Amino acid sequence: MCVAAACWPRALALMPTPIQRFEQQIGGRLYVIEASPVHANRWRAQIARRHGVPSALMPFYGATADEAASQLVRWLALAHQRAAGAAS
């Protein structure tokens, strides 16, 4: 029998998930964005998590990895523009 936490490594090994990574410079910061398939013709993009750094940003979805990542990049660029305008 498999306890929930012990099942994850085995389940992940059986179902490899192709993750595509994108690097984008926005507002002077380098962002690493990961896009992964969640369903046929549906990808989820989010900022790559770093060990010890919390991430509360919502994911963005698209028909392709590029589309999902582009939506996240546009949102981040808009957020940086607004923050820069508020700081002036």
C-alpha positions in Angstrom: 0.0 0.0 0.0 1.1 3.5 -0.8 0.9 6.4 1.6 0.0 9.7 -0.2 3.4 11.3 0.1 5.3 8.1 -0.9 3.1 7.7 -4.0 4.1 10.9 -5.7 7.6 9.9 -6.9 6.2 6.7 -8.5 3.2 8.5 -10.1 5.5 11.2 -11.5 7.8 8.6 -12.9 4.9 7.0 -14.7 3.6 10.2 -16.2 6.4 12.4 -17.5 5.3 16.0 -18.0 7.1 17.9 -20.6 7.9 21.3 -19.1 9.0 24.2 -21.4 11.0 27.0 -19.8 11.2 30.5 -21.0 13.5 33.3 -19.8 12.2 36.9 -20.0 13.7 40.1 -18.8 10.9 42.4 -17.5 11.4 45.6 -15.5 15.1 44.8 -15.0 14.4 41.4 -13.5 15.0 38.0 -15.1 11.9 35.8 -14.9 11.9 32.0 -15.6 8.5 30.9 -16.7 7.5 27.3 -16.9 4.7 26.0 -19.1 3.3 22.5 -18.7 0.4 20.7 -20.4 -2.7 20.3 -18.3 -5.0 18.8 -21.0 -5.0 18.3 -24.7 -4.4 21.7 -26.3 -4.2 23.5 -22.9 -1.1 24.7 -21.2 -0.5 26.4 -17.9 2.3 29.0 -17.5 3.6 30.2 -14.2 6.8 31.7 -12.7 9.2 28.9 -11.9 9.3 28.3 -8.2 12.6 28.6 -6.4 13.4 26.7 -3.3 12.5 28.7 -0.2 10.8 31.5 -2.2 7.0 31.6 -1.9 5.0 32.0 -5.2 1.4 33.3 -5.1 1.1 34.4 -8.7 -1.9 32.9 -10.5 -1.2 30.7 -13.5 -2.1 31.7 -17.1 -3.5 29.3 -19.7 -3.3 29.0 -23.4 -3.7 26.5 -26.3 0.1 26.3 -26.6 3.1 26.7 -24.2 4.1 29.9 -26.1 0.6 31.4 -25.8 0.3 30.7 -22.1 3.8 32.1 -21.4 3.1 35.2 -23.6 0.0 36.0 -21.5 2.0 35.8 -18.3 4.8 38.0 -19.8 2.2 40.6 -20.9 0.7 40.6 -17.4 4.1 41.0 -15.7 5.1 43.8 -18.1 1.9 45.7 -17.3 2.4 45.1 -13.5 6.0 46.5 -13.8 4.8 49.5 -15.8 2.1 50.3 -13.2 4.6 49.9 -10.3 7.1 52.2 -12.1 4.4 54.8 -12.7 3.3 54.7 -9.1 6.9 55.2 -7.9 7.4 58.3 -10.0 
